[in-house]
Amino acid sequence: MRLLEGDAAKGLIPALFHIHRSQGTREQNGIGAIGTRDVKTVRNIEKVSITQQINRLTEPFTMVDLLELDDLVLSIFLCQGNLAFHRHIDQDELFLVHTGEIILETDWGKATLRQGELSVAPKGLGHRSSSLLRSLVLLLQPRLMANRRNGDRRLFALKDSGQLDKVSVPAMAHQVTRAFEPVDLIDVDTFTLRLIAVEGTGPWWRVEDQKNLIWCHDGQVSLETESSQLSLYSHELALVPPGIPHRLSSLQRSVILGLRRHTQPTLT
């Protein structure tokens, strides 16, 4: 295991440790489709089960990486106890509670996040997460190139210059009335986290400039390419490579999350 939160490793305060994600077998990954039609494995599309990976988190503040999308990494960690107060000069961090309840303390105040609720600590903002319970938290942050991009993105947050936003995914999903129309939830780094309701069969999509994250948050969806299908159940993820036509369908209303890169203003 390697230390991720170097600033937190002081005294007796726990720090986040990284565990390599286990690779499921083809059977464990559950290749299939909604309905009774036999289908083939989708080449180059890997399915990740959040539930399968969290079984490996046995110690407080251990972390497993789930997938990478461009320079963003989606991970899950076990929050129990306190991390040291720290800040990241060149990366935002999105916290989404999978199970349990955490307190996110920042220079802008604190927020209590429960299951299905999320918040973003902007780069440069002092923060820490804590929980009295065994809580599992999804963490979305840039990692691969964050140290190369100073000056290429927005300025970092200043103390007392803003407020901490909290978003409830279930509440937002309840408000969505039209299927297959993305609803923006919150920005993290150069991406926007979006929510999409899936019901029936949607249009064909093709994303040319990035991988397309299909994160089944609630329900069951079928991810179809031109030659194959893949079933995703609640808390399962898949990445569609750039340029691959695909569409989603569901026999009942389901909710997915996705990410879309947005244009950052040029700094002068």
N, C-alpha and C positions, 0 to 999 in steps of 0.2 A: 504494500500500500504506500502511496505517496501523499505528502501533506499538500492540501490545496490552499487552505486559508493560512498562509504563513504568519500574518499579523495576529492571528488568534492563538498561536501556540506559545502562550506566555503563562507562567505560573501553573495553576491547576485547572485553568479554563480549557474545556475541550476544543478541538479543532476538527475541521472536515477532512476526512481521509478518503482517498479514491480507491475503489475496488473495480477491477476490470469486469465488464459485463459478460455474463455467460452466454454462450451461443446455444439456442435451443435446436433440437433436431427438427427435421422436416415435419414429423408428426407433432412435436410439441408446438411448433409454430402454427399449426392448425390451418394449413392451406385448404381452401374450400370456397364455397359460394352460397349465397342465399338461394333456397330452392333445392330441387332434386337433380339438376343437371350436373354431370360429371365435368370437371374442369382441370386444366393443367396448372402447374406452378407458374407464377408470374416471374419471368426472368428479370434479374437485376432489381427486384423489389423485395426488400426484407421486411418481415413483420416482427414487431417487438411487443412483447407483453409486459406491461408495467407490473402486473401482479406477479408474474414469474420472477422478475428481477428484485422486487422488494423482499422476497424471502431470504435474500442474501445479506440484508442489512440487519445485523444483530447487535451492533454497538452504537451508542449515540454519536451522531455527527460523522458517520460513515456515508459514503456516496457512491453511486453507480451511474456511469454515463449510459444513456439510453440510445441516443443517436446524434449525428452531426448534420446540420443544414448550413452549407457554406461555412462561415466562420462562427456560427452559433452552435452551442452544445446544450442539449436537453438532458438533465440529470435528475436523479431523485435521491434525497438524503433523509436520514432518520434524525429528527429534531427532538431532543430530550435533554433538558438542562439549558445552559447558556453558552453562547459564543462571545468572544471578546468584541467590543465595539471597534469597528474598522471601516475603511472606505476603499473603493476601487477607483483610481484616478482615471482610467480609460475604459470602463465597461459598466453598462447597466446590469442589474440583476432583477429578474422577474421571479417572484415567489408565488406558487399556486399550491394550496393545501389539498393534498390527496385524501388523507384521513387525519382526524384529530383537530387540534387547535394550537396556533402559535401566536406569539406577540412579536411584531416587527417594530423595533424601536429605531428611530432615525433622528437626525437633526431637525426634521420637520414635524416631529411628534411621533406618536406611536399608533399602531392599528392592530386590532385583534382580528386574525384571519382564521375562519373556520372552513370546513370542507367545501370545496368548490369556489372559494374566494381567493382573489389574487391581488397583488400589488407590485409595483416596480420601485426599487431603490435606484435612482439615477446615478450615473457615474459621478464620483466626487462627494457623494452624500454619506456621511457617517451613519452606520446602521449596525444592528445585530438582531439575530433571531433567537427566541427562547421558547420553551414549552415545559410545563409541568407533566404533560402526558407524553406517551409515545406517539409522536405525530410524524407522518410521512409527507414530505414537501417536494414538489417538482420545482426545479431551478433551471431557468433559461438564461444563458449568458454567453457573450462572445469569449472565445478563448484562443483560437488559433493565431489571430493576427492583431489582437488588441494592443500589443506593445508597439505596433508599427503605424498606428493611425492617429497619433496625436496631431491635432490641427486639421484633420480631415473631416471631423464631425462637429457637432454642436459643443459649446463650452460646457464644462461640468457644473453641476448644481452647487449653489452656495447656501450656507446655513441661513435659515430663516427667510429664504427667498421663494419658497413655494409651500405646497401642501401635499401630503401623501394621499394618493387616490386609491380607493379600494373598489374592486369590481366583483360582483357575484356572477359566476357563469350560469348557474341555474336560473337566477332571476332574469338575466338577459335573454336566456333561451326561451323563457316563458313569454317574453314580450315579442319575440319574432313571429310574425304571422305568415311570411312568404318563404317557401322553400327555395334553396339554391341561390339566395341573395346574401352575400357576405355582409356581416355587421362588424365594424371595427370595435375592438374592446379596449386596447391599450397599446402604446408604443414601447418597444424595447430595442435599444440600439438602433440599427437602421431598418428594423422590421416593425410591422404592425401585426399583433395577434388578432385574428378574426374568428368569428363564430358563424357557422352555417348550419341551418336546419335542412335535413335530408328527409324527403318523403316522396315516394314514387321514384321515377327515373329522371335523372337530371341531364343537362346538356353535356356534350363532349367538351373537355377542357384540354388545353395544351399550354404549358408554361415554358417559355423558351430560355429565360434568363436565370432560373434557379430551380433547385429541387422543390417539389410540392409536397408539403407535409399534410398527411391525412391522419388526424388524431381523433379517434372515435371516443368522445367523452361520455356519451350516453346512448344506449341502444345497440343496433347492429346495422352495418352498412356493407354493401358489396362494392368493391373497387374493381372496375372493369377496364381492361385495355383492349386493343383491337383483336387480341387473340386469346386472352385469359381473364380469369376472375380471381379475386381474393376476398375472403370474408374478414371483416374487422368487427370485433365485439367491443363492449365498453372497456376502456383503458388499454386499448391496443393501438399501435402506431404503424404507419408505413410511409416511406419516402418514394415518390414517383420521380424518376430521373428527368432532367430537362428535355423538352421536345417530345415526350411520349404522350400521345392522345389518351385520355382516360375520362371516365365518368363514374358517378356514384348513384346508387339506388338503395332503397330501403322499403320493406313491406310495411313498416310502421315509422312514425316520426322518430328520428334520431338526431343527435347533435354532434357535430365534429368541430374541431378547432384546426386552424391553419395559420400560416405565416406568409406575409407578402412584404417584399422589400419596398421601401418608399424612398423618395429622393430627399436627401438632407440639404438644407440651405448652405450655400457657400459662405465660409467665414472670411471676413475682410479685416 
